Amino acid sequence: MPAPQASAMKQLARLKFSSFNLKVPTGWKQNNGAPGEQYQNAFKSGELSTAPDTATQPPLFMPATMNKHHTDTQKKLNQQFGSYIDGVCSAICSAWSQWQTAATMVGVVINAVTAVGGQIIGPPWTPLILASAPKGTPQEMKYSNVIATVLGTAWLTFTATVKVTGMPWYPAFAAVPSPVAPPMPNVPCPFAALTQVPVSISVNVLKAQMIGQLGDPQALHHKELFEAICDAFEKSYNLWKVSTMVTNVLGTGPVPTFAPPFIPVGPVVGGVGTMTPGGFT
């Protein structure tokens, strides 16, 4: 499967953000008595009851009341946060796609039919995400730097844990009629079948690291923004891992017991497997 589509990740992130049911202005309360009457009289006819934003679906924010100033604030924040979520999700998916095209797996050890070990190598995500992430304002720049750095580091940590554990990738290597087995691709398997420790790319870990790295507790709705993006990322990964196949890990190796005519075939011992770039399909 190709890298996750930006349209799907955007929708996942928007759905998660909207689930927080944030009302703007934050902390607004209707006064009663004389202050409440003064509030009602402070607006022109028609300003106390206006239409909320219906163009953004699902709405990322809800107005505290139908007051024109509240619905205008809702519309502005829906546009700003929606645009940022779309932009950063597109940047993440673009980085993921570039990584998947270039990534390889090396150091797989082969004995007879069985493959073990290996290490995934690919380009770092941080510069790839930053290349196209939103940077139109100082705050967007801060958010994008944090998201790119945390995701890049987390993905590198995660991929370091991915290993092949005793998989029957090379059935033909059980009996090879030559002193050295010719290069042969592995039997494809889902990425999810590899041993892996995805703790570093889980929602809670990613969100906590982003909040800590941002270091600005007053930043507007940053916790909800980070959680929405991390949740969409984790859900996208969970779908990707079961639909992406590990292919083209070319294996070869010596057959030390090959001694014709007495022993015309033998198993590969201490062979190696190396994936060609783009083998995660």
Summary of the structure (lengths in Angstrom):
residues: 281
radius of gyration: 26.7
end to end distance: 5.0
largest distance: 106.7
contacts: 897
relative contact order: 0.16
helix: 47%
strand: 19%
